[in-house]
């Protein structure tokens, strides 16, 4: 019988994988922002609940914590380089929409903008936020739009 090799618990995240790369958009006091994350997952079907891991060090964490809403924007492959590059900058200091020539469109159910160039946009309202250091907003989808 083959022996099992112990694996460090602090590396379990490398085994479970994460969701697709998405851009989380938010807005506070008229200032729109977005950040890339890869830790999103469905947690329920009715109502459809999504969990996202947004680190507390990020500007987006503070905005989502205050506004209780955001949009999950699913980019196509043409935005991959933009998504990675945008993660190196803080929306607190840089207008990422201008910097990366993306278009912020009004949402139908939340104040956070849609990213026009993304394939799918999921408008979300936070119903629970999990541990404070790693906000995991549980958010039912308020509206979905498709087509870039």
Secondary structure as GFF3:
##gff-version 3
##sequence-region A 1 148
A	DSSP	three_ten_helix	9	11	.	.	.	ID=ss1
A	DSSP	alpha_helix	13	16	.	.	.	ID=ss2
A	DSSP	beta_strand	22	28	.	.	.	ID=ss3
A	DSSP	beta_strand	31	37	.	.	.	ID=ss4
A	DSSP	beta_strand	40	44	.	.	.	ID=ss5
A	DSSP	beta_strand	49	52	.	.	.	ID=ss6
A	DSSP	beta_strand	54	55	.	.	.	ID=ss7
A	DSSP	alpha_helix	59	67	.	.	.	ID=ss8
A	DSSP	beta_strand	69	74	.	.	.	ID=ss9
A	DSSP	three_ten_helix	77	79	.	.	.	ID=ss10
A	DSSP	alpha_helix	80	86	.	.	.	ID=ss11
A	DSSP	alpha_helix	96	99	.	.	.	ID=ss12
A	DSSP	beta_strand	104	105	.	.	.	ID=ss13
A	DSSP	beta_strand	114	115	.	.	.	ID=ss14
A	DSSP	beta_strand	120	128	.	.	.	ID=ss15
A	DSSP	beta_strand	134	135	.	.	.	ID=ss16
A	DSSP	beta_strand	138	146	.	.	.	ID=ss17
###
